[in-house]
Amino acid sequence: MAPVVDIPSRALVFIGFMGAGKTTVAGEVAAALGVRALDSDRLLEDELGHSVAEEFQARGEASFRAAEEQLVCRLLEQADAGSVIALGGGSVLSERVRAALEPHLTVLLDIDTQAAWRRAGASASSGREKRPLASDREAFDKLHASRLSLYEGLADAILPALTPRVGLRALPALSGLSRAPVSTRLLWASAASGDYPVLVGGGLLRTEVCSQPGVWPLERTVSRPFCVSDQNVAGLYAERLGGVQELIEIAPGERNKTLAGAELVWSALVAAGMTRADHVVALGGGVVGDLAGFCAATYQRGVPVVHVPTTLVAQVDSAYGGKTGVDLPQAKNYVGAYHHPAGVIVDPETLSTLPAAELAAGYVEVLKTALIAGGELWQRVAADEPLDERTILACARTKLAVVAEDERDAGRRQVLNLGHTVGHALETVTGYERYRHGEAVGLGLLAALRLSGLDELRAQVRELLSVRGLPLALDGEDVEQVIAATMRDKKRTGAQVPFVLLDAPGNVRTGCHVSAGELHAAVSELQARG
Ligand SMILES: NC(=O)c1ccc[n+]([C@@H]2O[C@H](COP(=O)([O-])OP(=O)(O)OC[C@H]3O[C@@H](n4cnc5c(N)ncnc54)[C@H](O)[C@@H]3O)[C@@H](O)[C@H]2O)c1
């Protein structure tokens, strides 16, 4: 069959836990490329002359792993551009295999343990040959947990296994990834109403990289880029996008994330002759992302938007998930639309020009995300490890996983509002002038942790905020006004404002009701330099 997409310049090697569908996805991708997929389990069975289960039973796992290592290393040594390989789930336990993966593009098909058990566990495989490591649920879950970080550490790309035909959908981006700087990572974002590539890597924002086919998520000869940026960022980075049709600059800062700001952008797009075939590029922080995203969602009833986030807030949070909007004088983010990007390009090197205070404010979103995620991300943040691409990627993954479950904020997505109820209220009562978004959320986190009754964790978070010089107390704002603004939160249903509270890092509760007295105490404590 003739290939229908660019052949990736590195071999594609699918890894992942049993039940992830590596054989199927590799088969689909290979067919699209006009090649035959190689499946290490099938090839090994051919060589052994019997099934993997029989090998396990007759000679034990060690003997199977030795034979598997030989075969997989051979496959990987022979692989080159155009090869598509599916590896057995445990093959990457071998150090030799991991080293042999190095020149190739390693693609993790990511599956949670529950779904994997449904697909591969004892009852699922009862009609077929049983998988030797999928007979006992508890052992299966433990195995899944133990392999997770190994898989993640090896992956150049992470695709959600449950998204139908995900390999095919992600193939142009995988081709692009194979031509991007080697440290670049691809996350495939998937939600009910759309999926898109997220590329994260130092040096991505360079004309010669951006212009590579597949790196930019849209074909620029068909869809022209119209860039919206702010006056600080445009001068630093717009040229690096290469070949932008029009550059529209807004004044920087939250106070410009308004309907008037949107009107300026819409008018500039009309004046520049933008059509529905073209797309918007949001180059900047969360303010540009929210405003340009909103303009893209509404211009001619919707055109695509590519996010190129340049602040920490935007790189770990606001560029993903499709929430766009503007503020009203009465409340923040009150008018908006859900509009998923066509793609997100994250170059963490842009953070080198970000003022220290903005970096600190962005750190609060990292802290919030780590509290939501728990596990390894929280451990790294709690240990105050330096912020690197791994952390940015982990935050992006956390947010995308939440959005995948609940795109429209009807349930699980509300966890992302941890610290935001009081945080947004503070921004509103201070006219978006006194606090950066992250600074306000930091204070909101302290209030949320007090309302959660987690004194020790609150003290720990307070310390992490303190070392970055972030505000730990209100700056003279009136407690009653802050509470009144909190009660106008747009998440309010009926008379109650639902709060997001924690039981522990990684264990978040949404829709919590707190009494007026509790809220008063938590906000007053902030006034008392608390
Ligand atoms: N849509 C969402 O899901 C979501 C999530 C979180 C936050 N937000 C929104 O994000 C906004 C806050 O975003 P922010 O903190 O990125 O603020 P911002 O966009 O105002 O950027 C902060 C400042 O940094 C400057 N800047 C940006 N990148 C730079 C760079 N690389 N070098 C030098 N200067 C740079 C900007 O010009 C600005 O002055 C808020 O409006 C918030 O509501 C949205």
The ligand as a Gaussian input file, in Angstrom:
#p B3LYP/6-31G(d) Opt

LIG

0 1
 N       -7.357000      28.799000      30.309000
 C       -6.923000      28.191000      31.366000
 O       -7.133000      26.995000      31.549000
 C       -6.119000      28.956000      32.366000
 C       -5.447000      28.289000      33.393000
 C       -4.645000      29.029000      34.264000
 C       -4.528000      30.405000      34.116000
 N       -5.221000      31.017000      33.112000
 C       -5.122000      32.477000      32.915000
 O       -3.762000      32.804000      32.634000
 C       -3.572000      34.189000      32.962000
 C       -2.229000      34.342000      33.627000
 O       -1.243000      33.966000      32.731000
 P        0.303000      34.336000      32.969000
 O        0.645000      34.155000      34.386000
 O        1.048000      33.582000      31.935000
 O        0.353000      35.913000      32.734000
 P        0.599000      36.848000      31.466000
 O        0.129000      36.246000      30.232000
 O        0.060000      38.169000      31.860000
 O        2.185000      36.960000      31.407000
 C        2.890000      37.533000      32.474000
 C        3.872000      38.599000      31.995000
 O        5.007000      37.975000      31.428000
 C        5.297000      38.535000      30.150000
 N        5.904000      37.443000      29.397000
 C        5.296000      36.341000      28.920000
 N        6.201000      35.471000      28.443000
 C        7.403000      36.060000      28.571000
 C        8.730000      35.642000      28.271000
 N        9.000000      34.432000      27.819000
 N        9.740000      36.506000      28.520000
 C        9.481000      37.742000      29.058000
 N        8.253000      38.162000      29.395000
 C        7.226000      37.325000      29.164000
 C        3.971000      39.041000      29.649000
 O        4.142000      40.057000      28.703000
 C        3.332000      39.521000      30.932000
 O        3.809000      40.826000      31.205000
 C       -4.744000      34.577000      33.804000
 O       -5.588000      35.393000      33.067000
 C       -5.445000      33.268000      34.124000
 O       -6.815000      33.423000      34.315000
 C       -5.995000      30.335000      32.248000

